[in-house]
């Protein structure tokens, strides 16, 4: 493990935040995969993942996964609720993180 100021990377992350980072990684991976699956099903004219499900994934922490899925798969890029909504959700989440860190 890389040394940073005589501490390992894992020692520098408080335990509660480690679980948060793991959760955010997993939810963003799920959101990204949902965007891939929904795009694939759209091309094949099959049953789709609802927009509400994709928005909920973004609200619960998967906003970057949805955004990267939009960019990577050119999916939902004409839907205004995704084009403006997902960056807005990211902004709100960023502000909440900044405010939360200020409280610690």
SULBELTA-V31650 format. One record per residue. N is the residue number from 1. RES is the residue in three letters. SS is DSSP state (hx for helix, st for strand, lp for the rest). Layout:
BEGIN
N/RES/SS
N/RES/SS
END
This chain:
BEGIN
1/UNK/lp
2/UNK/lp
3/UNK/st
4/UNK/st
5/UNK/lp
6/UNK/lp
7/UNK/st
8/UNK/st
9/UNK/hx
10/UNK/hx
11/UNK/hx
12/UNK/hx
13/UNK/lp
14/UNK/lp
15/UNK/hx
16/UNK/hx
17/UNK/hx
18/UNK/hx
19/UNK/hx
20/UNK/hx
21/UNK/hx
22/UNK/hx
23/UNK/hx
24/UNK/hx
25/UNK/hx
26/UNK/hx
27/UNK/hx
28/UNK/hx
29/UNK/hx
30/UNK/hx
31/UNK/hx
32/UNK/hx
33/UNK/hx
34/UNK/hx
35/UNK/hx
36/UNK/hx
37/UNK/hx
38/UNK/hx
39/UNK/hx
40/UNK/hx
41/UNK/hx
42/UNK/hx
43/UNK/hx
44/UNK/lp
45/UNK/lp
46/UNK/lp
47/UNK/lp
48/UNK/lp
49/UNK/lp
50/UNK/lp
51/UNK/hx
52/UNK/hx
53/UNK/hx
54/UNK/hx
55/UNK/hx
56/UNK/hx
57/UNK/hx
58/UNK/hx
59/UNK/hx
60/UNK/hx
61/UNK/hx
62/UNK/hx
63/UNK/hx
64/UNK/hx
65/UNK/hx
66/UNK/hx
67/UNK/hx
68/UNK/hx
69/UNK/hx
70/UNK/hx
71/UNK/hx
72/UNK/hx
73/UNK/hx
74/UNK/lp
75/UNK/lp
76/UNK/lp
77/UNK/lp
78/UNK/lp
79/UNK/lp
80/UNK/hx
81/UNK/hx
82/UNK/hx
83/UNK/hx
84/UNK/lp
85/UNK/hx
86/UNK/hx
87/UNK/hx
88/UNK/hx
89/UNK/hx
90/UNK/hx
91/UNK/hx
92/UNK/hx
93/UNK/hx
94/UNK/hx
95/UNK/hx
96/UNK/hx
97/UNK/hx
98/UNK/hx
99/UNK/hx
100/UNK/hx
101/UNK/hx
102/UNK/hx
103/UNK/hx
104/UNK/lp
END
